[in-house]
């Protein structure tokens, strides 16, 4: 009997069909000028982790200048271990080309990315390398007024189930150039009091081997905390990783009967 017992191997229980997947690791890099990043880092982390199987480690700097840099970007292997990077920096006066090229290298090689708001105005080196990665070039924004957001590419997976909405007071970024690799998903209209500005505010981009999702929305905390904004960003993140499906989206809790 002892010999028979020794011949049996205890095997791990098979995974159930509805077992959650291994969470994606989404590095959130944020800090720099002009925004309440101290609070927005937590709004984004909680707002992304709640509806999706995603973990959001944070790389934050309290530097509130336009020259904010991030120690992680000084490392040649800075992106190792992450499935996607959320760029939410506001570092317009960081113009060190080797530093920027080091940021871009893993995305060029295929690392998915998400860009939020001021990331579009960061890293203004003498070349258009950063803008090619973003997929759209912007140089300024309008006043703090509401933006009417209209989703224009209803066939895109990111927009499934999303409805047009109007933000609180926000900054509408202009569009100088939309690159051929970019695909607009939404436009924003803003009555400035002098004109009705109308620009692309959500889009995707194919940056060499990497899938990139971007939105210029997200200046104020009320916008960043808005479930409509967080749903858009979360879906864009999953899309960039090719994981926008029911496996990575957590089931929506059912409302208790009234």
C-alpha positions in Angstrom: 0.0 0.0 0.0 2.8 2.4 0.8 4.4 1.7 -2.5 1.1 2.4 -4.3 0.5 5.6 -2.4 3.9 6.8 -3.4 3.2 6.3 -7.0 0.4 8.8 -7.1 1.1 12.5 -7.9 -1.1 15.2 -6.6 -2.0 17.4 -9.6 -3.3 21.0 -9.3 -7.0 21.5 -9.7 -7.9 22.5 -13.3 -8.7 26.1 -13.9 -12.4 26.8 -14.1 -13.9 28.3 -17.2 -14.7 31.6 -15.5 -11.4 31.9 -13.6 -10.0 35.5 -14.0 -7.0 36.0 -16.3 -3.6 37.1 -15.1 -4.0 40.9 -14.8 -2.3 43.2 -17.3 0.4 45.5 -15.8 -0.2 49.0 -16.9 2.5 51.4 -15.8 1.0 54.9 -15.2 3.6 57.7 -15.6 2.5 61.1 -14.5 3.6 64.4 -13.2 4.8 67.8 -14.3 3.1 71.1 -15.0 -0.4 72.4 -14.6 -2.5 69.5 -13.3 -3.5 67.9 -10.0 -1.5 64.7 -10.6 -1.3 64.0 -6.9 -5.0 63.2 -6.9 -5.4 62.1 -10.5 -3.0 59.2 -10.1 -5.4 57.6 -7.7 -8.5 58.5 -9.7 -7.0 56.7 -12.8 -5.7 53.7 -10.8 -9.0 53.0 -9.1 -11.0 53.8 -12.2 -9.1 51.4 -14.4 -8.6 48.6 -12.0 -12.2 48.4 -11.0 -13.8 47.5 -14.3 -10.9 45.5 -15.8 -8.3 42.8 -14.9 -5.5 45.4 -14.9 -3.0 46.4 -12.2 -1.8 50.0 -12.4 1.6 50.6 -10.7 2.5 54.3 -10.6 5.6 56.3 -11.5 4.8 59.8 -10.2 6.9 62.9 -9.7 5.9 65.9 -7.6 7.9 68.2 -9.9 5.3 70.7 -11.1 7.4 72.3 -13.8 7.5 71.8 -17.6 10.9 70.2 -17.1 9.7 67.3 -15.1 11.7 64.1 -15.8 11.2 60.5 -14.6 14.1 58.4 -13.3 12.6 55.2 -14.8 13.1 56.6 -18.3 16.8 56.8 -17.7 17.1 53.0 -17.7 17.5 51.3 -21.1 15.2 48.5 -20.0 12.6 50.7 -18.3 9.6 49.0 -19.8 10.5 45.4 -19.0 7.7 43.7 -17.1 4.9 45.9 -18.2 2.1 45.1 -20.7 1.2 48.7 -21.5 2.2 52.2 -20.5 -0.1 55.1 -19.7 1.7 58.3 -20.5 0.2 61.2 -18.6 3.2 63.5 -18.3 3.3 67.3 -18.8 6.9 67.9 -19.7 6.9 70.3 -22.7 10.4 71.6 -22.0 12.1 68.3 -21.8 13.9 68.4 -25.1 16.6 65.8 -24.6 16.4 63.7 -27.8 18.2 60.5 -26.5 15.9 60.6 -23.4 12.8 60.8 -25.6 14.2 58.1 -28.0 14.6 55.8 -25.0 11.0 56.3 -24.1 9.8 55.6 -27.6 12.0 52.5 -28.3 9.8 49.9 -26.6 6.7 51.4 -28.2 8.3 51.3 -31.6 9.1 47.6 -30.9 5.5 46.8 -30.1 4.7 47.8 -26.4 1.1 49.2 -26.3 0.5 52.7 -25.1 -2.1 55.1 -23.9 -1.6 58.9 -23.9 -3.7 61.2 -21.9 -4.2 65.0 -22.2 -0.9 66.8 -21.7 1.2 63.9 -23.0 0.3 65.3 -26.4 2.2 68.5 -25.5 5.2 66.9 -23.9 8.8 66.2 -25.1 9.0 68.9 -27.8 12.3 67.9 -29.3 13.4 69.4 -32.6 12.1 66.4 -34.6 8.6 65.1 -34.9 9.4 61.7 -33.4 7.0 62.2 -30.4 4.2 63.4 -32.6 4.6 60.4 -35.0 4.3 58.2 -32.0 1.2 60.1 -30.8 -0.3 60.1 -34.3 -1.5 63.7 -34.0 0.3 67.0 -33.5 -1.1 69.7 -31.2 0.4 73.0 -30.1 -2.2 74.8 -27.9 -5.6 74.5 -26.2 -8.7 76.7 -25.8 -10.3 78.1 -22.7 -11.8 76.2 -19.8 -15.2 75.6 -21.1 -17.4 72.4 -21.7 -16.6 70.2 -24.7 -19.3 68.3 -26.6 -17.8 64.9 -27.3 -19.2 63.1 -30.4 -18.1 59.5 -31.2 -17.7 59.4 -35.0 -16.3 55.9 -35.7 -19.1 53.7 -34.3 -17.7 50.6 -35.8 -14.5 50.7 -33.7 -14.4 48.2 -30.7 -13.4 50.9 -28.2 -16.6 52.8 -28.8 -19.0 49.9 -28.4 -21.7 50.9 -25.9 -20.4 54.4 -25.4 -22.7 57.5 -25.7 -21.9 61.0 -26.7 -21.4 63.3 -23.7 -20.5 66.8 -22.6 -17.6 67.5 -20.2 -17.3 70.0 -17.4 -15.0 72.9 -18.1 -12.1 71.4 -20.0 -9.3 72.4 -22.4 -9.9 71.6 -26.1 -6.5 70.8 -27.8 -6.1 72.0 -31.4 -5.0 69.7 -34.3 -2.1 70.8 -36.4 -1.6 67.5 -38.1 -3.2 64.1 -38.1 -0.8 61.5 -39.3 -1.8 58.8 -41.9 -1.3 56.1 -39.3 -4.0 57.6 -37.0 -7.7 56.8 -36.9 -10.0 59.4 -35.4 -12.7 58.1 -33.0 -14.2 61.2 -31.5 -14.4 65.0 -32.1 -14.9 67.7 -29.5 -16.8 71.0 -30.1 -16.3 74.0 -27.8 -17.9 77.4 -27.9 -15.1 79.7 -26.9 -17.3 82.8 -27.0 -15.5 83.9 -30.2 -15.8 80.8 -32.3 -17.0 77.2 -32.3 -13.8 75.1 -32.2 -14.0 71.5 -33.5 -11.1 69.1 -33.2 -10.3 65.4 -32.9 -10.2 64.4 -29.2 -9.9 60.6 -29.3 -8.0 58.5 -31.8 -5.8 55.4 -32.3 -2.5 55.2 -33.9 -0.2 52.4 -35.3 3.3 53.3 -34.3 5.5 50.9 -36.2 4.7 47.6 -34.2 2.9 49.3 -31.3 -0.8 50.0 -30.9 -1.5 53.4 -29.4 -4.7 54.9 -27.9 -4.9 58.6 -27.1 -7.3 61.3 -25.8 -6.7 65.0 -25.2 -9.5 65.0 -22.6 -8.6 64.9 -18.9 -7.4 68.3 -17.6 -9.7 68.6 -14.5 -10.3 66.1 -11.7 -14.0 66.0 -12.3 -13.4 64.8 -15.9 -10.8 62.2 -14.8 -13.2 60.9 -12.2 -16.1 60.8 -14.6 -17.2 57.1 -15.3 -17.7 58.0 -19.0 -14.0 59.1 -19.2 -12.7 56.2 -17.2 -14.7 53.7 -19.4 -13.3 55.3 -22.5 -9.7 55.1 -21.2 -10.1 51.6 -19.9 -11.5 50.3 -23.2 -8.7 52.1 -25.1 -6.1 50.5 -22.9 -7.5 47.0 -23.4 -7.8 47.6 -27.1 -4.1 48.7 -27.3 -3.2 45.3 -25.7 -5.6 43.4 -28.0 -7.5 42.4 -24.9 -10.8 44.2 -25.3 -13.0 41.3 -24.5 -15.2 39.7 -21.8 -12.2 37.9 -20.4 -10.5 41.1 -19.3 -13.6 43.3 -18.7 -15.1 42.4 -15.4 -18.8 41.7 -15.3 -20.9 44.8 -14.5 -22.5 44.4 -11.0 -26.2 43.9 -11.2 -28.3 46.5 -9.5 -30.1 45.3 -6.3 -33.9 45.0 -6.8 -35.8 48.0 -5.7 
